[in-house]
Amino acid sequence: MILESEGYKVTCAASGEEALDALQDNDFQAALLDIFMPGINGIDTLKQMKEQRPDLAVIVISGHGTVQDAVRATRFGAYDFLEKPLSREKVLLALTHAIESVGLTQENRTLKRRIEGSYEMVGESDALKCIHQQIDRVAPSNGRVLILGESGTGKELIARAIHKNSKRSRGPFIKVNCAAIPEELIESELFGSDKGAFTGAVKTRDGKFLQADGGTLFLDEIGDMTLSVQAKVLRALEQGEFERVGGSETIRVDVRVLAATNTALESKVSKGEFREDLFFRLNVIPVTAPPLRDRSEDITLLVTHFLKTYAESNDFRPKNVAPEAMAMLRNYSWPGNIRELKNMVERMSIMVQGPTIELGDLPSLHGLDLAPKSDSSGPGDLPKISSGMTLREVREQAEQGYIVQALNACSGNVTQTAKTLGIERTNLHKKIKYYELER
């Protein structure tokens, strides 16, 4: 057969019913479908095929084709319509284009899922649940939100979640990092510039406010904005209008503004570095992103999520993390918050050769002392790693501390502790005896 000789895997069906049955059991990319068949006709078969598999590329064939047949087939989702007699070249060309189209559609869908998934906030801690509740409350309104929090805590994710769950979700989401733009360019970046407004302005250019019209403008690191630009932003917030740099035309926009900062704006206001009236305009609804050290119970989920997404984007299997290594990750203070954790996970994914990330991999990879959150060590605290310790000593001390933590959390119940640690009860008894943890 022509198609098999070209390397295609082919399944033949003598009727529409057979074709629909085969479609349920196979992952076909394309179908060649005759309009005139015994039983269900081609058009009805086409409709049912597209209901079962919307992404299936169906090429309809007819020996008595009319314009009406072609229109009907296209209306019901046919990728192409071919008239008999068929030539080898015509069939192969149509099939090649159809399969390429299916592949592109699936690739775009996968990319969209990855992009949307990157905006999801991962975790089950009370702190994160509180953030989700705040997002649910503030998203439906047009109220301005000031997102507070340390660097790397996910303030942009919160802003995107607010936009995604708002009535403006179909509109654009435009981000501006105020700290990353030179002082002399921030005004034109926000409001645009007319041709000839300054050296290098060879054409009229739209700013971020206009680009965000009908959607959301996210002003990240708002505290780094100069006072002169603050005045123009205040007017845009109060009146919904502005002029381009070097221009006289007043431009009106409908924009919801979300802002974020990792600095105390009240302190900047008291020092005269930030306009008080702008602060009050922005701080209608404050939302605070919790630091990672306050949601350590989310670290396991975050590590697993980052390992999986990084592996998917690079087409390899995600690595596992040994319990001792995960315990150390949970006990580290993460001053760089989620951004630091994500960077480390990606680095481990690249540098660790085996399928499992072990405790010994962490310090050498990170170049930092993965020490506990507190300098004081009590029962159940994980130890600081000193340069004189062997890998076995580090592993045993981390394991001992982790077991004590689990025992305390389970009120000394060995059976429940073993389940929590994911080991057999007899194995836990041996470790309790080895570490002299009997109560």
C-alpha positions as CSV (number, residue, x, y, z in Angstrom):
1,M,0.0,0.0,0.0
2,I,1.2,3.5,-0.8
3,L,1.1,4.8,2.8
4,E,2.8,1.8,4.3
5,S,5.6,2.0,1.7
6,E,6.2,5.6,2.9
7,G,6.6,4.4,6.5
8,Y,3.1,5.2,7.9
9,K,1.4,2.7,10.3
10,V,-2.0,2.2,8.7
11,T,-5.3,0.7,10.1
12,C,-8.1,0.0,7.6
13,A,-11.8,0.1,8.3
14,A,-14.6,-1.1,6.0
15,S,-17.2,1.2,7.4
16,G,-17.8,4.3,9.6
17,E,-18.7,2.1,12.5
18,E,-15.4,0.2,12.3
19,A,-13.5,3.4,12.0
20,L,-15.1,4.8,15.1
21,D,-14.3,1.6,17.0
22,A,-10.7,1.8,15.9
23,L,-10.4,5.4,16.9
24,Q,-11.3,4.5,20.5
25,D,-8.4,2.0,20.8
26,N,-5.7,3.9,18.9
27,D,-3.9,7.2,19.0
28,F,-4.2,8.2,15.3
29,Q,-2.9,11.5,14.0
30,A,-4.9,11.5,10.8
31,A,-7.7,9.7,8.9
32,L,-8.6,9.4,5.2
33,L,-12.4,9.2,5.1
34,D,-14.6,8.5,2.1
35,I,-18.0,10.3,2.0
36,F,-19.9,7.3,0.5
37,M,-19.6,4.2,2.8
38,P,-21.9,1.4,3.9
39,G,-23.7,2.2,7.2
40,I,-22.9,5.6,8.6
41,N,-22.0,8.0,5.8
42,G,-18.8,10.0,5.7
43,I,-20.1,13.3,7.0
44,D,-21.8,11.7,10.1
45,T,-18.6,9.6,10.7
46,L,-16.6,12.9,10.5
47,K,-18.8,14.6,13.1
48,Q,-18.4,11.7,15.5
49,M,-14.7,11.5,14.9
50,K,-14.2,15.1,15.8
51,E,-16.4,14.8,18.9
52,Q,-14.2,11.9,20.1
53,R,-10.9,13.4,19.0
54,P,-11.0,17.2,18.2
55,D,-7.3,17.2,17.3
56,L,-7.6,14.4,14.7
57,A,-6.8,15.6,11.1
58,V,-9.5,14.1,8.9
59,I,-9.1,14.2,5.1
60,V,-12.4,13.6,3.3
61,I,-12.4,11.9,-0.1
62,S,-15.2,11.8,-2.7
63,G,-15.6,10.5,-6.2
64,H,-18.6,12.6,-6.8
65,G,-17.6,15.7,-4.9
66,T,-19.5,18.9,-5.1
67,V,-18.9,22.4,-3.6
68,Q,-21.6,21.6,-1.1
69,D,-19.9,18.4,0.0
70,A,-16.6,20.3,0.5
71,V,-18.3,23.1,2.5
72,R,-20.1,20.6,4.7
73,A,-17.0,18.6,5.4
74,T,-15.1,21.8,6.3
75,R,-17.9,23.0,8.5
76,F,-17.7,19.8,10.5
77,G,-14.0,20.0,11.0
78,A,-12.4,18.3,8.0
79,Y,-8.7,19.3,7.5
80,D,-8.9,18.8,3.7
81,F,-11.2,17.6,0.9
82,L,-9.8,15.5,-2.0
83,E,-11.6,14.5,-5.2
84,K,-11.1,11.1,-6.9
85,P,-9.2,10.0,-8.9
86,L,-6.4,10.3,-6.3
87,S,-2.7,10.6,-7.2
88,R,0.0,9.3,-5.0
89,E,1.5,12.8,-4.8
90,K,-1.8,14.5,-3.9
91,V,-2.5,12.0,-1.0
92,L,1.0,12.1,0.4
93,L,1.1,15.9,0.3
94,A,-2.3,16.3,2.0
95,L,-1.3,13.7,4.7
96,T,2.0,15.3,5.4
97,H,0.5,18.7,5.9
98,A,-2.3,17.3,8.1
99,I,0.2,15.5,10.4
100,E,2.4,18.6,10.6
101,S,-0.7,20.6,11.6
102,V,-1.7,18.1,14.3
103,G,1.9,18.1,15.7
104,L,2.0,21.9,15.8
105,T,-1.4,22.0,17.5
106,Q,-0.3,19.5,20.2
107,E,3.0,21.3,20.7
108,N,1.2,24.6,21.2
109,R,-1.2,23.0,23.6
110,T,1.7,21.5,25.6
111,L,3.5,24.9,25.6
112,K,0.4,26.6,26.8
113,R,0.0,24.1,29.6
114,R,3.6,24.6,30.7
115,I,3.2,28.4,30.6
116,E,0.0,28.3,32.6
117,G,1.5,25.8,35.0
118,S,4.4,28.1,35.7
119,Y,1.9,30.6,37.1
120,E,0.5,28.1,39.6
121,M,1.4,28.6,43.2
122,V,2.5,25.2,44.6
123,G,1.9,24.2,48.2
124,E,-0.6,23.3,50.9
125,S,0.6,25.4,53.8
126,D,-1.8,27.6,55.8
127,A,0.2,30.7,54.7
128,L,-0.4,29.8,51.0
129,K,-4.0,29.0,51.6
130,C,-4.4,32.4,53.1
131,I,-2.9,33.9,49.9
132,H,-5.3,31.9,47.7
133,Q,-8.3,33.2,49.8
134,Q,-7.1,36.8,49.4
135,I,-6.7,36.3,45.6
136,D,-10.2,34.9,45.4
137,R,-11.5,38.0,47.2
138,V,-9.6,40.7,45.4
139,A,-9.5,39.3,41.8
140,P,-13.1,40.0,40.8
141,S,-12.9,43.7,41.6
142,N,-10.9,46.5,39.9
143,G,-9.3,47.5,43.2
144,R,-5.6,48.2,43.2
145,V,-3.4,45.7,45.0
146,L,0.0,46.3,46.6
147,I,1.9,43.0,46.9
148,L,4.5,43.1,49.7
149,G,7.2,40.5,50.4
150,E,10.9,39.7,50.2
151,S,12.6,39.1,46.9
152,G,11.9,35.7,45.4
153,T,8.7,35.0,47.3
154,G,6.5,34.9,44.2
155,K,4.9,38.3,44.1
156,E,4.6,38.2,40.3
157,L,2.8,34.8,40.5
158,I,0.3,36.4,42.9
159,A,-0.2,39.3,40.4
160,R,-0.7,36.9,37.5
161,A,-3.1,34.8,39.6
162,I,-5.1,37.9,40.3
163,H,-5.2,38.8,36.6
164,K,-6.0,35.3,35.5
165,N,-9.0,35.1,37.9
166,S,-10.3,38.6,37.1
167,K,-12.8,39.9,34.5
168,R,-9.8,41.2,32.7
169,S,-8.2,37.8,32.1
170,R,-8.8,38.0,28.3
171,G,-6.9,41.3,28.2
172,P,-3.1,41.7,28.4
173,F,-1.0,41.3,31.4
174,I,2.0,43.7,31.2
175,K,4.9,43.6,33.6
176,V,7.3,46.4,34.3
177,N,10.3,45.9,36.5
178,C,10.9,49.5,37.7
179,A,14.3,48.6,39.2
180,A,15.7,47.2,36.0
181,I,15.0,50.3,33.8
182,P,17.4,53.2,33.8
183,E,16.1,56.4,35.4
184,E,16.2,58.4,32.2
185,L,14.1,55.7,30.3
186,I,11.4,54.7,32.8
187,E,9.0,57.5,31.8
188,S,9.1,56.6,28.1
189,E,8.9,52.9,29.0
190,L,5.7,53.5,30.9
191,F,4.0,56.2,28.8
192,G,5.6,55.9,25.4
193,S,7.3,58.6,23.4
194,D,6.6,60.7,20.3
195,K,9.0,60.7,17.3
196,G,11.9,63.1,18.0
197,A,11.1,63.3,21.7
198,F,14.8,62.6,22.5
199,T,17.9,61.3,20.8
200,G,17.2,57.9,19.3
201,A,13.4,58.3,19.2
202,V,13.1,57.8,15.5
203,K,9.4,56.8,15.6
204,T,6.3,57.1,17.9
205,R,6.3,54.3,20.5
206,D,3.6,53.0,22.8
207,G,4.3,52.7,26.5
208,K,3.3,49.9,28.9
209,F,0.2,51.8,30.1
210,L,-1.2,51.8,26.6
211,Q,-0.1,48.2,25.9
212,A,-2.0,47.1,29.1
213,D,-5.3,48.9,28.0
214,G,-8.2,46.6,28.8
215,G,-6.0,44.4,31.0
216,T,-3.6,44.6,33.9
217,L,-0.3,46.5,34.4
218,F,2.0,45.0,37.0
219,L,4.6,47.5,38.4
220,D,7.2,45.4,40.1
221,E,9.6,47.1,42.5
222,I,7.5,50.2,42.5
223,G,9.7,51.7,45.3
224,D,12.6,52.2,42.9
225,M,10.6,54.7,40.8
226,T,11.7,58.3,40.7
227,L,9.6,61.1,42.2
228,S,9.0,62.8,38.8
229,V,7.7,59.6,37.3
230,Q,5.6,58.9,40.4
231,A,3.7,62.1,39.7
232,K,2.8,61.0,36.2
233,V,1.8,57.6,37.4
234,L,-0.4,59.2,40.1
235,R,-2.3,61.1,37.4
236,A,-2.7,58.0,35.2
237,L,-4.2,56.2,38.2
238,E,-6.5,59.1,39.3
239,Q,-7.7,60.2,35.8
240,G,-6.9,57.3,33.5
241,E,-5.0,59.5,31.1
242,F,-1.5,60.6,30.2
243,E,0.6,62.0,27.3
244,R,3.6,60.4,25.6
245,V,7.0,61.8,26.3
246,G,7.4,64.7,23.9
247,G,3.7,64.6,22.9
248,S,0.7,66.7,23.5
249,E,-2.1,64.2,22.7
250,T,-3.9,63.0,25.8
251,I,-4.4,59.3,25.8
252,R,-7.1,57.6,27.9
253,V,-6.7,54.0,29.0
254,D,-8.7,51.4,31.1
255,V,-6.0,49.7,33.1
256,R,-6.0,47.9,36.5
257,V,-2.7,48.5,38.2
258,L,-1.1,46.0,40.6
259,A,2.2,47.0,42.3
260,A,4.8,45.1,44.3
261,T,7.7,46.0,46.5
262,N,10.3,44.3,48.7
263,T,11.0,47.5,50.6
264,A,9.0,49.3,53.3
265,L,7.2,52.1,51.3
266,E,6.1,53.7,54.6
267,S,9.7,54.4,55.4
268,K,10.4,55.8,52.0
269,V,7.3,58.1,52.4
270,S,8.6,59.4,55.7
271,K,12.0,60.1,54.1
272,G,10.4,61.9,51.2
273,E,11.5,59.3,48.7
274,F,8.0,58.1,47.8
275,R,4.9,60.2,47.3
276,E,2.4,59.7,50.1
277,D,-0.6,60.2,47.8
278,L,0.6,57.6,45.4
279,F,1.3,55.2,48.2
280,F,-2.4,55.5,49.4
281,R,-3.6,55.1,45.8
282,L,-1.6,51.9,45.4
283,N,-2.1,50.4,48.8
284,V,-5.9,50.0,48.5
285,I,-5.6,46.2,49.1
286,P,-2.3,45.0,50.6
287,V,-1.3,41.3,50.1
288,T,1.8,40.0,51.7
289,A,3.7,37.1,50.1
290,P,5.1,34.8,52.9
291,P,8.8,34.0,52.9
292,L,9.7,30.4,52.2
293,R,10.9,29.9,55.8
294,D,7.4,30.4,57.0
295,R,6.0,27.7,54.7
296,S,8.6,25.0,55.0
297,E,5.9,22.3,54.8
298,D,5.6,23.3,51.1
299,I,9.3,22.7,50.3
300,T,8.8,19.0,49.4
301,L,6.0,19.8,47.0
302,L,7.9,22.7,45.5
303,V,11.1,20.6,45.0
304,T,9.0,17.8,43.3
305,H,7.2,20.4,41.1
306,F,10.5,22.1,40.0
307,L,12.2,18.7,39.3
308,K,9.2,17.6,37.2
309,T,8.8,20.8,35.2
310,Y,12.5,21.1,34.6
311,A,12.7,17.5,33.4
312,E,9.7,17.9,31.1
313,S,11.1,21.0,29.5
314,N,14.4,19.2,28.8
315,D,13.0,15.8,27.9
316,F,14.5,13.6,30.6
317,R,13.2,11.8,33.7
318,P,12.9,13.8,36.9
319,K,15.3,12.9,39.6
320,N,14.3,11.7,43.1
321,V,15.5,13.2,46.3
322,A,16.8,11.1,49.2
323,P,14.9,11.6,52.5
324,E,18.0,13.0,54.2
325,A,18.6,15.5,51.4
326,M,14.9,16.5,51.5
327,A,15.1,17.0,55.3
328,M,18.1,19.3,54.8
329,L,16.3,21.3,52.2
330,R,13.3,21.7,54.4
331,N,15.4,22.8,57.3
332,Y,17.4,25.5,55.4
333,S,16.3,29.1,55.8
334,W,16.3,30.0,52.0
335,P,17.1,33.7,52.2
336,G,16.5,33.9,48.5
337,N,13.1,32.2,48.9
338,I,11.4,30.3,46.1
339,R,13.7,31.7,43.4
340,E,16.8,30.4,45.3
341,L,15.1,27.0,45.8
342,K,14.2,26.8,42.1
343,N,17.7,27.7,40.9
344,M,19.2,25.1,43.2
345,V,16.8,22.4,42.0
346,E,17.6,23.1,38.4
347,R,21.3,23.0,39.1
348,M,20.9,19.7,40.9
349,S,19.0,18.4,37.9
350,I,21.9,19.1,35.7
351,M,24.9,18.3,37.9
352,V,23.8,15.2,39.7
353,Q,24.7,12.2,37.6
354,G,22.5,9.5,39.2
355,P,18.8,9.2,39.4
356,T,18.7,10.4,43.1
357,I,19.9,13.6,44.7
358,E,21.7,12.6,47.9
359,L,22.6,14.6,51.0
360,G,26.2,14.8,49.9
361,D,25.3,16.5,46.7
362,L,23.8,19.6,48.3
363,P,26.7,21.6,49.9
364,S,29.1,21.0,46.9
365,L,26.5,22.1,44.4
366,H,25.2,25.1,46.3
367,G,28.4,26.4,47.7
368,L,26.6,27.4,50.8
369,D,26.2,26.0,54.3
370,L,22.7,24.4,54.3
371,A,22.4,25.1,58.0
372,P,19.2,25.0,60.1
373,K,16.9,28.0,60.3
374,S,18.2,28.9,63.8
375,D,21.7,28.9,65.3
376,S,20.4,27.2,68.4
377,S,20.1,23.4,68.3
378,G,17.5,21.6,70.2
379,P,16.2,18.1,70.1
380,G,15.1,17.3,66.6
381,D,17.0,20.2,65.0
382,L,19.1,19.2,62.0
383,P,22.8,19.9,62.5
384,K,25.0,22.5,61.0
385,I,27.5,21.0,58.5
386,S,31.1,21.7,59.5
387,S,34.0,21.1,57.2
388,G,35.5,18.4,59.5
389,M,32.5,16.1,59.2
390,T,32.6,13.1,57.0
391,L,29.7,12.4,54.7
392,R,28.5,9.5,57.0
393,E,28.5,11.8,60.0
394,V,26.5,14.4,58.2
395,R,24.0,11.8,56.9
396,E,23.6,10.2,60.3
397,Q,23.1,13.4,62.2
398,A,20.6,14.6,59.6
399,E,18.8,11.3,59.8
400,Q,18.7,11.3,63.6
401,G,17.4,14.9,63.7
402,Y,14.7,14.1,61.1
403,I,13.6,11.0,63.0
404,V,13.3,13.0,66.3
405,Q,11.2,15.6,64.5
406,A,8.9,12.9,63.1
407,L,8.6,11.2,66.5
408,N,7.7,14.5,68.1
409,A,5.1,15.3,65.4
410,C,3.5,11.8,65.9
411,S,3.6,12.1,69.7
412,G,6.0,9.1,69.9
413,N,3.8,6.7,67.9
414,V,6.3,4.5,66.1
415,T,3.8,3.1,63.6
416,Q,2.6,6.5,62.5
417,T,6.2,7.8,62.5
418,A,7.3,5.0,60.2
419,K,4.4,5.8,57.8
420,T,5.4,9.5,57.9
421,L,9.1,8.6,57.1
422,G,8.1,6.0,54.5
423,I,10.0,3.1,56.1
424,E,9.1,-0.2,57.7
425,R,8.3,-0.2,61.4
426,T,11.0,-2.7,62.1
427,N,13.5,-0.5,60.3
428,L,12.5,2.5,62.4
429,H,12.9,0.5,65.6
430,K,16.5,-0.4,64.6
431,K,17.3,3.3,63.9
432,I,15.7,4.4,67.3
433,K,17.9,1.8,69.0
434,Y,21.0,2.8,67.0
435,Y,20.6,6.5,67.8
436,E,19.6,5.8,71.4
437,L,16.2,7.5,71.1
438,E,14.2,5.2,73.3
439,R,11.9,7.1,75.6
